[in-house]
Amino acid sequence: MKKMTLIILLLVMTSHQSMAKNSWGLSAGVNMSRFSDVSSELKPGFHLGLVRERMLNDNSALEYGLIATSKRTLLKEKTRGWAGWGNDVFLWDIDVNIIYLQLPILYKKYLPVYNDQIFFSVGPVFSLGVSDQSQNNQVRFLYRDSGAFNSKFDYTVLYENELFYPVLNSSVGFEASVGVKLKHIALKLFGNYDFTRVTEIAETSIKKKFMTFGILMTRYF
């Protein structure tokens, strides 16, 4: 999957270089991420990269590029059983922060309003995890479930980061956005959803997917 992502990137980025309406752009922005199906809190991340807009006709384009992005969230999850502890119940508290290298391939449509300045875009996003910056891993032992007897405890044990295993491999997601382009500057709001799981915590059922929202500004040349 990693080789396929790199091949797609090279083919797309090097094709159709001679078209006059094509343009390169520098993109920067911020995002907020959380897991799609578990209790987690939004935390800010960044977007930074290079994009290319290839015009297909007067009002539609193909936009692709190479984007570095961080996805952060504060995970709070209860699990039953961990590392041979049977039915004991634990509360995980982890500041998740993973850096990705992304290849978006988006169909972009300029709408016939306000001099074709309003646009929307949709398409797949291929991601490659390159760095795990997660920290403050905590596991709280809530209580022991032993049939008719529940022995409750409340203490926190700190562990090293090796308990949190980010899946630093390729993943596939979908992005949709809407924005406005004024001359050489575009501003858009986007949403991104990962179809494949991106994190895994040791010996638990915590295997989650990111859902990300953000704002991105691009300067075209």
N, C-alpha and C positions, 0 to 999 in steps of 0.2 A: 504493500500500500504506500509506503514511503517513496519507493522508486516511481510508482505510478503518479503520485502527486508532483514530484519533481519534473517528470517527463511532460505532464500536462502544462505545468508552469512554463517550461522552456518553449514548447510549441506555441502556446498562446501569446507569450510575450514577444516572440520573434517574428510573428506572422504579420503580413499586411503593413509593413513599415512605410510604404510609399504613399499611402492615401493621404491627400491633402487635409482632409477634415479630421484626421486623427490627432489626438493630443495626449500629452502626459500630464500627470498631476501629482502634487504632494498632498497627502491627507493626514490630518491630525484630529483627535477628538477624545471624548471621555465616554465611559459606559458604566452601567450598573448591572451586576449579575446576581443570579440566585439559582439554586437547583430547582428543577421543574416539579419534582414530586416528593419533596421532603421539607420539613421546617428549616428554613434558612433565611438569613437577613441580607438585604442588598448592601453591597460595598462597592466603592468606585474603582475603576480600572482605566486603562488608556488604550488608544488606537494610534498607530503611527506607521506610515508606509507610502509606497509608490503605486499609482494606478494609471491605467491607460484606457482612454475612451475611443473606441473605434466606431465611427458612424456607419450605420447600415443603410440609412436613407436620411431624408431631411428631418425626421422627427423620432427616430429610434436608433439605439446604439447598443454595442456590447462593451461592458466595462469589466475589466479584470485587473488584478494587481497582486502585490505582495505586501501583506499587512502584519506588523507585530502588534500583538494585543495581550493585555493581561485581563484575566477573569478572576474576580474575587467574590467571596461570599463567606458569611459566618454560619457554619453548619452546626445545628443543634438537633441531635437525633438519638432516640432511645433504641437500644438493641437488647434482645434477650439472648444471652449466651455469647461468650467470646473467649477464645484461647483456652478451651477446655473447662470453662466455668459453668457449663450446663444451663440452667434456667435463671441464673443470676441476671439482674437487669442493670444496664449501664447507660449513662448519658454521655454522649460524645460532644465535645465543644472544640471546634477546630476552625481557625482562620485560614480558609482555603485561598490560595493565590497561585495560579498557574499561568505561565507565559506561553503563548501560542504563536506560531507562524502560520498565517492564513492566506489561502488563495481563493478569493471570491470571483465567481464568473456570473455576472448579472446582466439580464436583459433590461435595458433602460428605455423608457418611453416618455417623450416630451409631449405634454398635453397642449391642445390648441387653445390655450387661454393665457392671458397676460404675456403675449408675444412669445409663446412657447417656452416660458421660463420655469413652469412647474413640471415636475417629472416624478415618476415612480419607477422602482426597479425591484426585480425579484430574481432569485436564482440560488444555486448551490454554493456552499462554502466548504472548502477542504481545509482541515486544520491539522497541524503537527505540533504536539506538545514538546517544548524545548527546555523548559526550566520549571522546577517546583520551588516556589518561594513561601510555601505554607508554614505557619508557625503557631506557637501557643497551643500545641496539642494538649488537650486535657480529657481525661476519662474519669467520670464520677460514678462510683459504685453506689447505686440507689438502694437496692434491697435484694435479699435472697429469698427465692421462692422454693420452699421445701414442703410441698404438699399442703397440709392444713396449717402449717406454721410459716409465718412471714417474719423473718428477722431483718429489721430495717436499720440501715447504716447511712451515714451522710458524711463522706469525706472525699477529698479530691487527691488523685494521684497523678503526678505529671510524668509524661513519657517523652522519649525522644521522637524525632520526626519519622523514624523508620516504621512507626505504626500506621502512618498515613501513606498509602501507595497511590500517587497519581498515575493514571495510565498515560504515559508520555509517548503515545503513538498516534497514528492517523485517525481522524474522525471526520464525519460528514454531517453538515448541518444545512439549514435553509435560512435565507435572509430576505426580508422585505423592507422597503424603505420608501419614503416620500420626501421630496425636497424642492428647492428652488435654486436656479442657476442665474446669476447676474454677471454677465460678461464672462470673466475668467474665474469667478469664485462661485462655488456651489456649497450649499448648506443643507444637510439632510438629517432626518430622524430615522433610525433603523431599529429593527428587531431581529434577533438571531436565535435559532433553536437548534440544539445538537440532537441528532438522531441516535448517535452512539454514545455509550456511557464514557465518561471522562475521568471518573475517580473511583477508587476502591480502597476500603479500609480493611486492614488485616483481619482475616478470620471473622468478618461480619457480613451482613447482607447489604451494607451501604455501598451501592453502586449507582451513581447518579449522573444526570445530564444537566448541562448548563442552559439557562434561558437568559439572554442578554439584551438590554436596551441601551441606546446611546444616541449621541449627536456627533456628527462628523463634518468637518469643513475641508474642502479640497480646493487648492489653487492650481488651475490648469495653465499649461504653457504651450 
